[in-house]
Amino acid sequence: MKFDVFEYTSKGGRGYNEDSLGSHSDSSGGVFVVCDGLGGHALGEVASAAAVERIITDWDTSAENIKELLTERIDKANQTILELQEEKSAVMKTTVAAVAINESKAVWANSGDSRVYFIHDCELHAYTNDHSVAYKKYKSGEITRDMIATDEDQSCLLRCLGNKDRYQPEITESDVPIEKGDAFLLCSDGAWEYIRDEEIVIDFLKSETAEKWAELLLLRAMERIEGGNDNISVLTVIVK
C-alpha cells in the first residue's frame, strides 16, 4: 500500500500558529494527525505539538488492531498534556483528528472540532461529528450544517484533549475496505469553515495528487477569508 500525502499549515490572520500536524506511513499502513491548540488557553501550540508527537512516534504500521492502538495513543497524548499543564502551570488544550490505516482497514478518531472526511468510490462516504455546541444545534435541527461555521457557539467545545474527563475521542471504523483511489482530508476548523462538503469531493475529482487537492481547497478558502482568520491546517491523503 502506498500513500500520496500532503501537509499544509499556516498562522492565517493570527499572530502565531497553534496548529500541528504530522504523519507516518510505509508499505504496511500509516497514521495521519491534525491538532488545533485552543486559542483561548495558554500554550495551545505546545499541546497540539505534544499530541501529534505522542500519537505518531514509533507507530506500528503492522499492528493488527489499529482501533485499539489509536485509542491508546490518544489516551496517552491526553495524559502527556495533563502532565505538561502541571509542569508549566498552564491549562493547555487541543483538538485532535486522526486516521490510521492498515492494509484494507481504516479507523479515524476525533475529539473537538477538527475534522476527518473520507472519500470512497468518488463520493463523500463519511465524516466526523464535531464536539461543539454549534454541532449540537445542527443535530437538533436548530441550524443547518452550513451554518455551523458562522454560529456564535462554534468555538464552544464539549470535548478536547487536556481534560481529565471530557477528552475521549469518537472512534469510527470504516464500513468498507480501503481501496486504491480512496482519500482522506483532515483539517482544523480554520480550513473547513470556509469549504462546503460537496466542494471537497469536487476538488478531489479534479486532482491527481494530494498536493493539488489541498491547493484547490485552500484557494477556495483564501477567496472567502476576510482577515483576522484562524490558523489553517489541511492534511490530504490519497491511497495509491
Buried (B, 14 or more C-beta within 10 A) or exposed (E): BEBBBBBBBBBBBBEEBBBBBBBBBEEEBBBBBBBBBBBEBBBBBBBBBBBBBBBBEEBEBEBEEBBEBBBEBBBEBBBBBBEBBEEEEBBBBBBBBBBBBBBBBBBBBBBBBBBBBBBBEEEBBBBBBBBBBBBBBBEEEEBEEEEBBEBEBBBEBBBBBBBEEEBBBEBBEBEEEBEEEBBBBBBBBBBBBBBEEEBBBBBBEEBEBBBBBBBBBBEBBEEEBEEEBBBBBBBBBBBE
